[in-house]
Every structure is written in C-alpha cells, then in structure tokens.
C-alpha cells in the first residue's frame, strides 16, 4: 500500500473526491495540506503498530505450520 503513493499522487492526487485516497495519501494530505501534523503522526503510529501486529501474527502462523510439518 505504501508503494502505491507515488502512482496515486502523480495520476489523481487522491481524487476525484477521495475515491483513490489510501492511508499514505491521507497522511500526506493531513500533514501538508491541512497542517495537522498531530493527526498525521497519530495515524502513522497506528499504522506502524498494526503492521507490527500483523507481522507477529504471520510469523506465529508460519512457525506453527513448520512445527506441524516437522512433527514437533
């Protein structure tokens, strides 16, 4: 999702309306256009925390599958 920021920004700048507004585009607009750095920072921190939780869950899932295959 983060890698799509440049494509969306160059082609539509998040418009029309907010149809192509993803999280990185929302952060950019909140910080630069609205000058609301607190909101952008809070959303960015939540995004990082959710990403870390997702990584941990995926690692546990693969670890369990590996243990089942190895018979442990």
PDB file of N, CA, C and O in Angstrom, chain B, residues numbered from 101:
ATOM      1  N   UNK B 101       0.816  -1.181   0.000  1.00  0.00           N
ATOM      2  CA  UNK B 101       0.000   0.000   0.000  1.00  0.00           C
ATOM      3  C   UNK B 101       0.869   1.258   0.000  1.00  0.00           C
ATOM      4  O   UNK B 101       0.526   2.242  -0.655  1.00  0.00           O
ATOM      5  N   UNK B 102       1.960   1.240   0.707  1.00  0.00           N
ATOM      6  CA  UNK B 102       2.825   2.410   0.752  1.00  0.00           C
ATOM      7  C   UNK B 102       3.457   2.657  -0.606  1.00  0.00           C
ATOM      8  O   UNK B 102       3.664   3.809  -0.988  1.00  0.00           O
ATOM      9  N   UNK B 103       3.764   1.606  -1.336  1.00  0.00           N
ATOM     10  CA  UNK B 103       4.431   1.773  -2.625  1.00  0.00           C
ATOM     11  C   UNK B 103       3.504   2.369  -3.682  1.00  0.00           C
ATOM     12  O   UNK B 103       3.973   2.762  -4.750  1.00  0.00           O
ATOM     13  N   UNK B 104       2.209   2.445  -3.414  1.00  0.00           N
ATOM     14  CA  UNK B 104       1.266   2.991  -4.382  1.00  0.00           C
ATOM     15  C   UNK B 104       1.082   4.497  -4.246  1.00  0.00           C
ATOM     16  O   UNK B 104       0.361   5.104  -5.037  1.00  0.00           O
ATOM     17  N   UNK B 105       1.723   5.108  -3.256  1.00  0.00           N
ATOM     18  CA  UNK B 105       1.550   6.547  -3.037  1.00  0.00           C
ATOM     19  C   UNK B 105       1.945   7.358  -4.257  1.00  0.00           C
ATOM     20  O   UNK B 105       1.201   8.241  -4.684  1.00  0.00           O
ATOM     21  N   UNK B 106       3.095   7.071  -4.816  1.00  0.00           N
ATOM     22  CA  UNK B 106       3.572   7.887  -5.938  1.00  0.00           C
ATOM     23  C   UNK B 106       2.668   7.780  -7.153  1.00  0.00           C
ATOM     24  O   UNK B 106       2.440   8.775  -7.842  1.00  0.00           O
ATOM     25  N   UNK B 107       2.152   6.594  -7.426  1.00  0.00           N
ATOM     26  CA  UNK B 107       1.272   6.411  -8.583  1.00  0.00           C
ATOM     27  C   UNK B 107      -0.018   7.206  -8.397  1.00  0.00           C
ATOM     28  O   UNK B 107      -0.463   7.904  -9.307  1.00  0.00           O
ATOM     29  N   UNK B 108      -0.611   7.094  -7.214  1.00  0.00           N
ATOM     30  CA  UNK B 108      -1.858   7.812  -6.943  1.00  0.00           C
ATOM     31  C   UNK B 108      -1.622   9.318  -6.950  1.00  0.00           C
ATOM     32  O   UNK B 108      -2.434  10.071  -7.487  1.00  0.00           O
ATOM     33  N   UNK B 109      -0.526   9.756  -6.361  1.00  0.00           N
ATOM     34  CA  UNK B 109      -0.261  11.197  -6.292  1.00  0.00           C
ATOM     35  C   UNK B 109      -0.032  11.791  -7.678  1.00  0.00           C
ATOM     36  O   UNK B 109      -0.544  12.865  -7.989  1.00  0.00           O
ATOM     37  N   UNK B 110       0.724  11.103  -8.493  1.00  0.00           N
ATOM     38  CA  UNK B 110       1.031  11.632  -9.827  1.00  0.00           C
ATOM     39  C   UNK B 110      -0.200  11.620 -10.725  1.00  0.00           C
ATOM     40  O   UNK B 110      -0.411  12.564 -11.487  1.00  0.00           O
ATOM     41  N   UNK B 111      -1.010  10.580 -10.652  1.00  0.00           N
ATOM     42  CA  UNK B 111      -2.133  10.467 -11.581  1.00  0.00           C
ATOM     43  C   UNK B 111      -3.365  11.241 -11.135  1.00  0.00           C
ATOM     44  O   UNK B 111      -3.977  11.934 -11.948  1.00  0.00           O
ATOM     45  N   UNK B 112      -3.749  11.141  -9.850  1.00  0.00           N
ATOM     46  CA  UNK B 112      -5.027  11.735  -9.439  1.00  0.00           C
ATOM     47  C   UNK B 112      -4.939  12.641  -8.221  1.00  0.00           C
ATOM     48  O   UNK B 112      -5.894  13.358  -7.920  1.00  0.00           O
ATOM     49  N   UNK B 113      -3.815  12.624  -7.516  1.00  0.00           N
ATOM     50  CA  UNK B 113      -3.667  13.379  -6.261  1.00  0.00           C
ATOM     51  C   UNK B 113      -4.763  13.027  -5.258  1.00  0.00           C
ATOM     52  O   UNK B 113      -5.197  13.880  -4.483  1.00  0.00           O
ATOM     53  N   UNK B 114      -5.208  11.769  -5.273  1.00  0.00           N
ATOM     54  CA  UNK B 114      -6.206  11.299  -4.321  1.00  0.00           C
ATOM     55  C   UNK B 114      -7.635  11.543  -4.747  1.00  0.00           C
ATOM     56  O   UNK B 114      -8.554  11.221  -3.994  1.00  0.00           O
ATOM     57  N   UNK B 115      -7.852  12.084  -5.894  1.00  0.00           N
ATOM     58  CA  UNK B 115      -9.206  12.441  -6.310  1.00  0.00           C
ATOM     59  C   UNK B 115      -9.732  11.519  -7.378  1.00  0.00           C
ATOM     60  O   UNK B 115      -9.038  10.560  -7.715  1.00  0.00           O
ATOM     61  N   UNK B 116     -10.867  11.725  -7.920  1.00  0.00           N
ATOM     62  CA  UNK B 116     -11.813  12.778  -7.578  1.00  0.00           C
ATOM     63  C   UNK B 116     -12.463  12.508  -6.225  1.00  0.00           C
ATOM     64  O   UNK B 116     -12.783  11.368  -5.889  1.00  0.00           O
ATOM     65  N   UNK B 117     -12.643  13.546  -5.483  1.00  0.00           N
ATOM     66  CA  UNK B 117     -13.145  13.387  -4.118  1.00  0.00           C
ATOM     67  C   UNK B 117     -12.098  12.673  -3.299  1.00  0.00           C
ATOM     68  O   UNK B 117     -10.985  13.170  -3.126  1.00  0.00           O
ATOM     69  N   UNK B 118     -12.449  11.522  -2.800  1.00  0.00           N
ATOM     70  CA  UNK B 118     -11.484  10.700  -2.058  1.00  0.00           C
ATOM     71  C   UNK B 118     -11.551   9.252  -2.515  1.00  0.00           C
ATOM     72  O   UNK B 118     -11.341   8.338  -1.718  1.00  0.00           O
ATOM     73  N   UNK B 119     -11.843   9.035  -3.792  1.00  0.00           N
ATOM     74  CA  UNK B 119     -12.018   7.675  -4.289  1.00  0.00           C
ATOM     75  C   UNK B 119     -10.721   6.883  -4.313  1.00  0.00           C
ATOM     76  O   UNK B 119     -10.746   5.666  -4.131  1.00  0.00           O
ATOM     77  N   UNK B 120      -9.594   7.538  -4.531  1.00  0.00           N
ATOM     78  CA  UNK B 120      -8.317   6.821  -4.545  1.00  0.00           C
ATOM     79  C   UNK B 120      -7.455   7.198  -3.347  1.00  0.00           C
ATOM     80  O   UNK B 120      -6.228   7.132  -3.413  1.00  0.00           O
ATOM     81  N   UNK B 121      -8.094   7.590  -2.260  1.00  0.00           N
ATOM     82  CA  UNK B 121      -7.374   8.011  -1.062  1.00  0.00           C
ATOM     83  C   UNK B 121      -7.005   6.782  -0.236  1.00  0.00           C
ATOM     84  O   UNK B 121      -7.875   6.130   0.342  1.00  0.00           O
ATOM     85  N   UNK B 122      -5.711   6.471  -0.183  1.00  0.00           N
ATOM     86  CA  UNK B 122      -5.249   5.388   0.676  1.00  0.00           C
ATOM     87  C   UNK B 122      -4.575   6.004   1.902  1.00  0.00           C
ATOM     88  O   UNK B 122      -4.501   7.227   2.015  1.00  0.00           O
ATOM     89  N   UNK B 123      -4.091   5.179   2.809  1.00  0.00           N
ATOM     90  CA  UNK B 123      -3.552   5.686   4.067  1.00  0.00           C
ATOM     91  C   UNK B 123      -2.344   6.607   3.881  1.00  0.00           C
ATOM     92  O   UNK B 123      -2.315   7.675   4.493  1.00  0.00           O
ATOM     93  N   UNK B 124      -1.353   6.249   3.072  1.00  0.00           N
ATOM     94  CA  UNK B 124      -0.240   7.189   2.878  1.00  0.00           C
ATOM     95  C   UNK B 124      -0.681   8.524   2.273  1.00  0.00           C
ATOM     96  O   UNK B 124      -0.149   9.573   2.636  1.00  0.00           O
ATOM     97  N   UNK B 125      -1.640   8.489   1.363  1.00  0.00           N
ATOM     98  CA  UNK B 125      -2.142   9.730   0.781  1.00  0.00           C
ATOM     99  C   UNK B 125      -2.877  10.553   1.832  1.00  0.00           C
ATOM    100  O   UNK B 125      -2.773  11.780   1.847  1.00  0.00           O
ATOM    101  N   UNK B 126      -3.619   9.884   2.711  1.00  0.00           N
ATOM    102  CA  UNK B 126      -4.305  10.570   3.806  1.00  0.00           C
ATOM    103  C   UNK B 126      -3.303  11.247   4.735  1.00  0.00           C
ATOM    104  O   UNK B 126      -3.503  12.388   5.150  1.00  0.00           O
ATOM    105  N   UNK B 127      -2.222  10.535   5.058  1.00  0.00           N
ATOM    106  CA  UNK B 127      -1.191  11.117   5.919  1.00  0.00           C
ATOM    107  C   UNK B 127      -0.567  12.342   5.264  1.00  0.00           C
ATOM    108  O   UNK B 127      -0.353  13.361   5.922  1.00  0.00           O
ATOM    109  N   UNK B 128      -0.279  12.247   3.992  1.00  0.00           N
ATOM    110  CA  UNK B 128       0.319  13.371   3.268  1.00  0.00           C
ATOM    111  C   UNK B 128      -0.606  14.582   3.276  1.00  0.00           C
ATOM    112  O   UNK B 128      -0.177  15.703   3.549  1.00  0.00           O
ATOM    113  N   UNK B 129      -1.880  14.345   2.975  1.00  0.00           N
ATOM    114  CA  UNK B 129      -2.827  15.455   2.937  1.00  0.00           C
ATOM    115  C   UNK B 129      -3.025  16.066   4.319  1.00  0.00           C
ATOM    116  O   UNK B 129      -3.102  17.287   4.450  1.00  0.00           O
ATOM    117  N   UNK B 130      -3.108  15.225   5.352  1.00  0.00           N
ATOM    118  CA  UNK B 130      -3.302  15.743   6.707  1.00  0.00           C
ATOM    119  C   UNK B 130      -2.113  16.584   7.140  1.00  0.00           C
ATOM    120  O   UNK B 130      -2.290  17.632   7.761  1.00  0.00           O
ATOM    121  N   UNK B 131      -0.916  16.143   6.822  1.00  0.00           N
ATOM    122  CA  UNK B 131       0.278  16.857   7.277  1.00  0.00           C
ATOM    123  C   UNK B 131       0.552  18.104   6.451  1.00  0.00           C
ATOM    124  O   UNK B 131       0.889  19.146   7.014  1.00  0.00           O
ATOM    125  N   UNK B 132       0.418  18.028   5.144  1.00  0.00           N
ATOM    126  CA  UNK B 132       0.843  19.153   4.310  1.00  0.00           C
ATOM    127  C   UNK B 132      -0.288  20.117   3.967  1.00  0.00           C
ATOM    128  O   UNK B 132      -0.125  21.331   4.085  1.00  0.00           O
ATOM    129  N   UNK B 133      -1.411  19.594   3.552  1.00  0.00           N
ATOM    130  CA  UNK B 133      -2.487  20.481   3.113  1.00  0.00           C
ATOM    131  C   UNK B 133      -3.285  21.045   4.283  1.00  0.00           C
ATOM    132  O   UNK B 133      -3.684  22.210   4.260  1.00  0.00           O
ATOM    133  N   UNK B 134      -3.520  20.221   5.306  1.00  0.00           N
ATOM    134  CA  UNK B 134      -4.303  20.665   6.460  1.00  0.00           C
ATOM    135  C   UNK B 134      -3.425  21.205   7.585  1.00  0.00           C
ATOM    136  O   UNK B 134      -3.943  21.749   8.561  1.00  0.00           O
ATOM    137  N   UNK B 135      -2.117  21.066   7.467  1.00  0.00           N
ATOM    138  CA  UNK B 135      -1.175  21.445   8.529  1.00  0.00           C
ATOM    139  C   UNK B 135      -1.543  20.813   9.866  1.00  0.00           C
ATOM    140  O   UNK B 135      -1.383  21.432  10.918  1.00  0.00           O
ATOM    141  N   UNK B 136      -2.031  19.593   9.820  1.00  0.00           N
ATOM    142  CA  UNK B 136      -2.435  18.880  11.025  1.00  0.00           C
ATOM    143  C   UNK B 136      -1.431  17.753  11.264  1.00  0.00           C
ATOM    144  O   UNK B 136      -1.715  16.584  11.005  1.00  0.00           O
ATOM    145  N   UNK B 137      -0.269  18.123  11.756  1.00  0.00           N
ATOM    146  CA  UNK B 137       0.809  17.159  11.948  1.00  0.00           C
ATOM    147  C   UNK B 137       0.500  16.167  13.056  1.00  0.00           C
ATOM    148  O   UNK B 137       0.946  15.022  12.997  1.00  0.00           O
ATOM    149  N   UNK B 138      -0.249  16.580  14.058  1.00  0.00           N
ATOM    150  CA  UNK B 138      -0.614  15.677  15.148  1.00  0.00           C
ATOM    151  C   UNK B 138      -1.468  14.520  14.662  1.00  0.00           C
ATOM    152  O   UNK B 138      -1.233  13.367  15.022  1.00  0.00           O
ATOM    153  N   UNK B 139      -2.465  14.836  13.838  1.00  0.00           N
ATOM    154  CA  UNK B 139      -3.337  13.797  13.283  1.00  0.00           C
ATOM    155  C   UNK B 139      -2.544  12.860  12.380  1.00  0.00           C
ATOM    156  O   UNK B 139      -2.702  11.641  12.452  1.00  0.00           O
ATOM    157  N   UNK B 140      -1.699  13.422  11.540  1.00  0.00           N
ATOM    158  CA  UNK B 140      -0.892  12.602  10.639  1.00  0.00           C
ATOM    159  C   UNK B 140       0.059  11.713  11.427  1.00  0.00           C
ATOM    160  O   UNK B 140       0.251  10.548  11.080  1.00  0.00           O
ATOM    161  N   UNK B 141       0.652  12.253  12.479  1.00  0.00           N
ATOM    162  CA  UNK B 141       1.570  11.476  13.302  1.00  0.00           C
ATOM    163  C   UNK B 141       0.839  10.346  14.016  1.00  0.00           C
ATOM    164  O   UNK B 141       1.339   9.222  14.066  1.00  0.00           O
ATOM    165  N   UNK B 142      -0.336  10.630  14.568  1.00  0.00           N
ATOM    166  CA  UNK B 142      -1.103   9.602  15.275  1.00  0.00           C
ATOM    167  C   UNK B 142      -1.513   8.474  14.332  1.00  0.00           C
ATOM    168  O   UNK B 142      -1.408   7.299  14.683  1.00  0.00           O
ATOM    169  N   UNK B 143      -1.975   8.825  13.149  1.00  0.00           N
ATOM    170  CA  UNK B 143      -2.375   7.801  12.178  1.00  0.00           C
ATOM    171  C   UNK B 143      -1.161   6.997  11.727  1.00  0.00           C
ATOM    172  O   UNK B 143      -1.261   5.786  11.527  1.00  0.00           O
ATOM    173  N   UNK B 144      -0.023   7.651  11.565  1.00  0.00           N
ATOM    174  CA  UNK B 144       1.199   6.943  11.182  1.00  0.00           C
ATOM    175  C   UNK B 144       1.652   5.957  12.243  1.00  0.00           C
ATOM    176  O   UNK B 144       2.079   4.848  11.923  1.00  0.00           O
ATOM    177  N   UNK B 145       1.561   6.357  13.510  1.00  0.00           N
ATOM    178  CA  UNK B 145       1.944   5.453  14.600  1.00  0.00           C
ATOM    179  C   UNK B 145       1.000   4.261  14.655  1.00  0.00           C
ATOM    180  O   UNK B 145       1.446   3.130  14.845  1.00  0.00           O
ATOM    181  N   UNK B 146      -0.298   4.498  14.491  1.00  0.00           N
ATOM    182  CA  UNK B 146      -1.263   3.391  14.477  1.00  0.00           C
ATOM    183  C   UNK B 146      -0.966   2.453  13.316  1.00  0.00           C
ATOM    184  O   UNK B 146      -1.071   1.236  13.466  1.00  0.00           O
ATOM    185  N   UNK B 147      -0.598   2.996  12.166  1.00  0.00           N
ATOM    186  CA  UNK B 147      -0.260   2.166  11.010  1.00  0.00           C
ATOM    187  C   UNK B 147       0.949   1.288  11.313  1.00  0.00           C
ATOM    188  O   UNK B 147       0.960   0.110  10.959  1.00  0.00           O
ATOM    189  N   UNK B 148       1.950   1.841  11.955  1.00  0.00           N
ATOM    190  CA  UNK B 148       3.144   1.063  12.302  1.00  0.00           C
ATOM    191  C   UNK B 148       2.802  -0.039  13.291  1.00  0.00           C
ATOM    192  O   UNK B 148       3.257  -1.172  13.135  1.00  0.00           O
ATOM    193  N   UNK B 149       2.005   0.280  14.312  1.00  0.00           N
ATOM    194  CA  UNK B 149       1.627  -0.720  15.317  1.00  0.00           C
ATOM    195  C   UNK B 149       0.823  -1.843  14.674  1.00  0.00           C
ATOM    196  O   UNK B 149       1.073  -3.016  14.951  1.00  0.00           O
ATOM    197  N   UNK B 150      -0.132  -1.502  13.823  1.00  0.00           N
ATOM    198  CA  UNK B 150      -0.917  -2.539  13.146  1.00  0.00           C
ATOM    199  C   UNK B 150      -0.040  -3.400  12.242  1.00  0.00           C
ATOM    200  O   UNK B 150      -0.237  -4.611  12.153  1.00  0.00           O
ATOM    201  N   UNK B 151       0.915  -2.784  11.581  1.00  0.00           N
ATOM    202  CA  UNK B 151       1.845  -3.545  10.745  1.00  0.00           C
ATOM    203  C   UNK B 151       2.678  -4.512  11.561  1.00  0.00           C
ATOM    204  O   UNK B 151       2.883  -5.654  11.151  1.00  0.00           O
ATOM    205  N   UNK B 152       3.162  -4.064  12.718  1.00  0.00           N
ATOM    206  CA  UNK B 152       3.952  -4.947  13.584  1.00  0.00           C
ATOM    207  C   UNK B 152       3.117  -6.103  14.117  1.00  0.00           C
ATOM    208  O   UNK B 152       3.593  -7.237  14.175  1.00  0.00           O
ATOM    209  N   UNK B 153       1.876  -5.826  14.507  1.00  0.00           N
ATOM    210  CA  UNK B 153       0.987  -6.894  14.981  1.00  0.00           C
ATOM    211  C   UNK B 153       0.754  -7.903  13.868  1.00  0.00           C
ATOM    212  O   UNK B 153       0.768  -9.109  14.114  1.00  0.00           O
ATOM    213  N   UNK B 154       0.543  -7.433  12.667  1.00  0.00           N
ATOM    214  CA  UNK B 154       0.328  -8.326  11.531  1.00  0.00           C
ATOM    215  C   UNK B 154       1.555  -9.191  11.263  1.00  0.00           C
ATOM    216  O   UNK B 154       1.420 -10.381  10.981  1.00  0.00           O
ATOM    217  N   UNK B 155       2.741  -8.611  11.348  1.00  0.00           N
ATOM    218  CA  UNK B 155       3.977  -9.367  11.134  1.00  0.00           C
ATOM    219  C   UNK B 155       4.130 -10.455  12.187  1.00  0.00           C
ATOM    220  O   UNK B 155       4.487 -11.586  11.856  1.00  0.00           O
ATOM    221  N   UNK B 156       3.868 -10.132  13.443  1.00  0.00           N
ATOM    222  CA  UNK B 156       3.992 -11.120  14.522  1.00  0.00           C
ATOM    223  C   UNK B 156       2.998 -12.255  14.321  1.00  0.00           C
ATOM    224  O   UNK B 156       3.352 -13.421  14.495  1.00  0.00           O
ATOM    225  N   UNK B 157       1.767 -11.935  13.961  1.00  0.00           N
ATOM    226  CA  UNK B 157       0.765 -12.980  13.739  1.00  0.00           C
ATOM    227  C   UNK B 157       1.150 -13.893  12.579  1.00  0.00           C
ATOM    228  O   UNK B 157       0.984 -15.110  12.669  1.00  0.00           O
ATOM    229  N   UNK B 158       1.652 -13.328  11.510  1.00  0.00           N
ATOM    230  CA  UNK B 158       2.064 -14.139  10.358  1.00  0.00           C
ATOM    231  C   UNK B 158       3.246 -15.024  10.724  1.00  0.00           C
ATOM    232  O   UNK B 158       3.294 -16.187  10.321  1.00  0.00           O
ATOM    233  N   UNK B 159       4.201 -14.490  11.483  1.00  0.00           N
ATOM    234  CA  UNK B 159       5.344 -15.301  11.912  1.00  0.00           C
ATOM    235  C   UNK B 159       4.892 -16.468  12.776  1.00  0.00           C
ATOM    236  O   UNK B 159       5.395 -17.580  12.612  1.00  0.00           O
ATOM    237  N   UNK B 160       3.965 -16.243  13.682  1.00  0.00           N
ATOM    238  CA  UNK B 160       3.467 -17.323  14.526  1.00  0.00           C
ATOM    239  C   UNK B 160       2.744 -18.372  13.699  1.00  0.00           C
ATOM    240  O   UNK B 160       2.882 -19.568  13.955  1.00  0.00           O
ATOM    241  N   UNK B 161       1.982 -17.941  12.721  1.00  0.00           N
ATOM    242  CA  UNK B 161       1.263 -18.877  11.863  1.00  0.00           C
ATOM    243  C   UNK B 161       2.232 -19.774  11.105  1.00  0.00           C
ATOM    244  O   UNK B 161       2.031 -20.987  11.046  1.00  0.00           O
ATOM    245  N   UNK B 162       3.278 -19.195  10.526  1.00  0.00           N
ATOM    246  CA  UNK B 162       4.248 -19.996   9.787  1.00  0.00           C
ATOM    247  C   UNK B 162       5.072 -20.879  10.712  1.00  0.00           C
ATOM    248  O   UNK B 162       5.456 -21.984  10.329  1.00  0.00           O
ATOM    249  N   UNK B 163       5.348 -20.411  11.921  1.00  0.00           N
ATOM    250  CA  UNK B 163       6.088 -21.218  12.880  1.00  0.00           C
ATOM    251  C   UNK B 163       5.272 -22.456  13.268  1.00  0.00           C
ATOM    252  O   UNK B 163       5.819 -23.553  13.378  1.00  0.00           O
ATOM    253  N   UNK B 164       3.960 -22.277  13.476  1.00  0.00           N
ATOM    254  CA  UNK B 164       3.098 -23.407  13.812  1.00  0.00           C
ATOM    255  C   UNK B 164       3.027 -24.399  12.660  1.00  0.00           C
ATOM    256  O   UNK B 164       3.069 -25.608  12.891  1.00  0.00           O
ATOM    257  N   UNK B 165       2.922 -23.920  11.433  1.00  0.00           N
ATOM    258  CA  UNK B 165       2.882 -24.822  10.280  1.00  0.00           C
ATOM    259  C   UNK B 165       4.187 -25.592  10.147  1.00  0.00           C
ATOM    260  O   UNK B 165       4.177 -26.772   9.799  1.00  0.00           O
ATOM    261  N   UNK B 166       5.308 -24.934  10.419  1.00  0.00           N
ATOM    262  CA  UNK B 166       6.606 -25.594  10.334  1.00  0.00           C
ATOM    263  C   UNK B 166       6.717 -26.678  11.400  1.00  0.00           C
ATOM    264  O   UNK B 166       7.233 -27.762  11.126  1.00  0.00           O
ATOM    265  N   UNK B 167       6.242 -26.400  12.609  1.00  0.00           N
ATOM    266  CA  UNK B 167       6.294 -27.391  13.684  1.00  0.00           C
ATOM    267  C   UNK B 167       5.408 -28.587  13.366  1.00  0.00           C
ATOM    268  O   UNK B 167       5.763 -29.719  13.694  1.00  0.00           O
ATOM    269  N   UNK B 168       4.276 -28.357  12.742  1.00  0.00           N
ATOM    270  CA  UNK B 168       3.384 -29.460  12.366  1.00  0.00           C
ATOM    271  C   UNK B 168       4.054 -30.334  11.313  1.00  0.00           C
ATOM    272  O   UNK B 168       3.975 -31.560  11.392  1.00  0.00           O
ATOM    273  N   UNK B 169       4.716 -29.722  10.322  1.00  0.00           N
ATOM    274  CA  UNK B 169       5.398 -30.492   9.281  1.00  0.00           C
ATOM    275  C   UNK B 169       6.553 -31.300   9.845  1.00  0.00           C
ATOM    276  O   UNK B 169       6.796 -32.425   9.409  1.00  0.00           O
ATOM    277  N   UNK B 170       7.270 -30.734  10.815  1.00  0.00           N
ATOM    278  CA  UNK B 170       8.420 -31.422  11.389  1.00  0.00           C
ATOM    279  C   UNK B 170       8.011 -32.419  12.463  1.00  0.00           C
ATOM    280  O   UNK B 170       8.843 -33.193  12.937  1.00  0.00           O
ATOM    281  N   UNK B 171       6.754 -32.410  12.847  1.00  0.00           N
ATOM    282  CA  UNK B 171       6.268 -33.372  13.828  1.00  0.00           C
ATOM    283  C   UNK B 171       6.629 -33.040  15.259  1.00  0.00           C
ATOM    284  O   UNK B 171       6.745 -33.944  16.085  1.00  0.00           O
ATOM    285  N   UNK B 172       6.806 -31.794  15.570  1.00  0.00           N
ATOM    286  CA  UNK B 172       7.154 -31.406  16.938  1.00  0.00           C
ATOM    287  C   UNK B 172       5.926 -31.107  17.741  1.00  0.00           C
ATOM    288  O   UNK B 172       6.027 -30.763  18.919  1.00  0.00           O
TER     289      UNK B 172
END
